[in-house]
Amino acid sequence: MAAEFAKRHVKPLGLSTDGVAEHMEWTKDVNDTQGTRVTFPIVADPDSTVARL
């Protein structure tokens, strides 16, 4: 859906309560198995500070 986001002049951003290592594994899995590429940044929030806000 990258083209749809670009049409609206917005950029996706992921927030996850997992750490960076888990993000790297998840991204690799998606890239390898889903026929697509994860191209948006993912913010690590392992202590859920941002998620709670």
N, C-alpha and C positions, 0 to 999 in steps of 0.2 A: 504493500500500500504506500510505498515511498512516494510515488507520483501524486497520490491524493494529498499527502501531507505537504508536498512541495507546492501544489496548486493553491493551498491555503496559506502558504508562507509560514508554516510552522515546522518545528523539528521535534520528533519524538525523543523522549528520555525515559529510560527505565529506572525504577527504584526498587531495590531488592534488599531484604533483610539478611541475605546471604553475603558471604565475603567475596573478595575478588577471585580467589581460586575457584570457587563454585561457579562464578560468572564465566570464567574462562572455559571450564568444562561444559557448561550449559551451551555457551556460544558455539563451541566446537561440535557438540552433538547436533545442534540445530543445523549448522552449516553442512555437516556430513550427511544428515539423514532426511532433511526436509526440502531439498532442492531450492534453497534460498540462502541468503547471507544475512546475518545480523549486522546491521550497519549503524545502529544507534548506540549511544553511550548508555552504560548501566552504572548507576551510582550505588556503591556498597553502603549499607546502613545496618551493619551487624548488631548494633545495640538498639536498633529501632528508634533512635532519636527523631529522625525526620518522619518516619512512618507514624509515630504517635502524634506529631503536630498536625 
